[in-house]
Amino acid sequence: MTADIRIEDDFELAVAEGLAFKTLYVRVLDRPSARVPEISPGELRDRAVEGSVDAQIGWARRLLHGAGVDRDPEAAFRWFNTAARSGDAEAINMVGRCHELGWGVPVDPAEAARWFARAAAKGHAWGEFNLACLYAQGRGVPFDERKALTLLVRSARRGNPKAMSMLGRFREGSDVARRRQRSAALWYRWAAERGCFRGQFHHARYLVAERRVGDSLRWFRASLAHAPAAFRREALAMLSADAHPDLRALASEVAAGDQEARACLTDV
């Protein structure tokens, strides 16, 4: 099934596509995903040694996260580098992530930006998103909001929900009320529907502003269910202080569930 999102002709369009275009479309393709058979760590490593780029990336990820093997970020970085020599965009992006976050190598945002740029040049959605974040923060590259927005739109057009959510934040901060109401709400909705916890939370906020509190609850729940701890704490604090009793009740319910889960872990 295919769905189009129509975005009004405004700054995102002018940055990403040039003024020759009057309408920007974000095409999100929903394809059934095939279940990939589980491969043992030993077999995955053998395939990596034999030269399979997909196996090299998979083996590197296992080493990076300690998934079924001893964690070894330095070895993971070497395997990502090996895979990147083939020109694989995902491997190139992961080398950039290693440089950005210090996985197996010293933190070096400038070097990360160079690798992300290579991945982005190949049309890799996460390479575009990661490079956009560096431009938005001025890390490793000069601060450049225009370039950040260009890359975010390109990433979002490839279906990246985190890019959609970040575009929502950009649009929400716009000085033009029309853009805030239409563009931000649209980006948040599509980020939410693609599973981004930030997009789900902000989409729920917009539903509350539209007095659709009942509809917002399921999106708040979805966000809190898989958000990292720091975001979850801030979200619960916001909901606990909200004027609407249903939102305060949700925060109390979730907090009580967290407390019960911690107690169960303590008793084990």
Secondary structure, DSSP 8 states (H G I E B T S, - for coil): -EEEEEE-SSHHHHHHH-TT-S-EEEEEE-----------HHHHHHHHHHT-HHHHHHHHHHHHHTSSS---HHHHHHHHHHHHTTT-HHHHHHHHHHHHHTSSS---HHHHHHHHHHHHHTT-HHHHHHHHHHHHHTSSS---HHHHHHHHHHHHHTT-HHHHHHHHHHHHT-S-HHHIIIIIHHHHHHHHHTT-HHHHHHHHHHHHHTT-HHHHHHHHHHHHHHS-HHHHHHHHHHHHT-SSHHHHHHHHHHHHHHHHHHHHHHH-
